[in-house]
């Protein structure tokens, strides 16, 4: 294998893939990145057997071929190189020579045959949608993913494709975030699956505002192919979580009594300030709704107290409800709309946060003491 | 190895095959037996049967593996992505919480290529309570199409909460495992020496010496065989931190393996002391009538009719000589001392000290 590549291109490629390389592995080959040169592209692949990321970048290939090199080392070298053009050459013994201006490096690699093969997708279940859409959906749900290992099905985002709708749900048992977008889905591509949190983090990192995503899935795995306008592409293949997702529909209140519009920024900042006055023992903020005003109070005996007043459009009876401030701040941070709506029933029923769009967030209140 | 190659007379094996035949496999099994190696073989055969590409079928359900297909071969070579092994690896031969967490994570993900995920936990008696507690929920209700197999040679040391969540299958027959030549020779020497001396301190330290020399020999042979298998030998050009980690893993696995062999050796000694005890019961019914409590009477009655067949090592003449010198109560105490010694060594006491105290206490 012999090729010339710009520093920018190879760094982009390595940055995309190197995150999945885990520090503790039993197989030495898993700390390597697979380099495959073909046509006028260099494809870089890294895997930890659960998630595989492949990224293809432009390169001038003089002699096609494949090999693997320790990814941390390669990345360390190319990042520090001063020249913008890099020559890569790999010999039969998998020794990789890097030449760039006055610098010369040689890294020992392993044979490409030893690298775990990329999983194949036989079934043709797929949809194509814009990166912006899926990025927004992931962002609006991923914060609610559970980290509790005893209910592992919740440690990921549930994706459902049916009835011309793509739905993403994440919950940890105390709050639930849901987004559904209208998308044309062929009958044969209907189905549902759970994507693990690790993959969701990678998606959050790699998804852009432009370009398209091709989502394919099968019984045990799913793949996201991210294509940008310039033609370079990133492929993420992931294993799925085993098990069936709980029936999340039943926790969404069918009917609510009060609907209060709020200015997102204002509400968010008031909550953030009030949160400072909470402690581990009393970690709730109280929202008291009165005529055309909302009072946010936090009170913990050992720290102090906070009181914030907001002018709102509220005509209903007086009502006070308490929430964990973090559970309110998370969705407000993830949203971008100017206006959000809080829907309430009474002080002990779940509160619902909505926007003018396909987003819904249910959060359990805390008991007022 | 397929089920048909394993001894078919074992009732537990038949039970296992019958549940395969009816498609009523439990989600968690606790296999107990005399030696981990044979239990591992059974667990591996079960994994092969579940994932075999051309299994022997009965009523459409796989009951045995072909042992030839790619899946079977990869399982044989420890190379199957859906068969997970966990064994005690740390220096104190303990299965750590981190190991269990990692196992739980892979079990909760969908399989790589086959239908079933199989996880085998070797020597589950070395699982600490922390690891066990983290694992309980997964063990009770693993995801669909996963089978958890727990192996142990000491089922009495496995936590009650773990045992109650598994189907228990016993593959041992209550007798000691057959000794290999080296162990037989060592036991011969040891018992001979034990029968010669009575109470002298010098004699006792001679005994300790034979034991320590045997242990040292064991450690050397373990070190040699494990070092040869370590990736350190194959990939000498790997990264520094990877090399360091392998080095660490190697020392840990040597220590763990040594501890296992040490426990085995003391186990052999335990069986021999049991022989001594049985002989004291048979030889001195008159003395023991006075010496033992009334509760032991029925035992003595059974012992009186003892055949040599109950003894584990009938060929050792020294057993009788030792038995003539001590009372049944003392012989029974010997067994307790050895049990205590095993428990000490299972914890983190200094080896030489524990062995010395143990041996000095023995009535010989």
HADDOCK unambig.tbl for C-alpha pairs under 7 A between the chains (distance, minus, plus):
assign (segid A and resid 150 and name CA) (segid B and resid 137 and name CA) 6.71 0.50 0.50
assign (segid A and resid 152 and name CA) (segid B and resid 108 and name CA) 6.54 0.50 0.50
assign (segid A and resid 220 and name CA) (segid B and resid 110 and name CA) 5.42 0.50 0.50
assign (segid A and resid 220 and name CA) (segid B and resid 111 and name CA) 6.57 0.50 0.50
assign (segid A and resid 239 and name CA) (segid B and resid 109 and name CA) 6.61 0.50 0.50
assign (segid A and resid 239 and name CA) (segid B and resid 110 and name CA) 6.29 0.50 0.50
assign (segid A and resid 240 and name CA) (segid B and resid 109 and name CA) 5.73 0.50 0.50
assign (segid A and resid 240 and name CA) (segid B and resid 110 and name CA) 5.50 0.50 0.50
assign (segid A and resid 241 and name CA) (segid B and resid 108 and name CA) 5.99 0.50 0.50
assign (segid A and resid 241 and name CA) (segid B and resid 109 and name CA) 4.26 0.50 0.50
assign (segid A and resid 241 and name CA) (segid B and resid 110 and name CA) 5.56 0.50 0.50
assign (segid A and resid 242 and name CA) (segid B and resid 108 and name CA) 5.47 0.50 0.50
assign (segid A and resid 242 and name CA) (segid B and resid 109 and name CA) 5.04 0.50 0.50
assign (segid A and resid 242 and name CA) (segid B and resid 110 and name CA) 4.90 0.50 0.50
assign (segid A and resid 242 and name CA) (segid B and resid 143 and name CA) 6.37 0.50 0.50
assign (segid A and resid 243 and name CA) (segid B and resid 143 and name CA) 6.00 0.50 0.50
assign (segid A and resid 243 and name CA) (segid B and resid 144 and name CA) 6.98 0.50 0.50
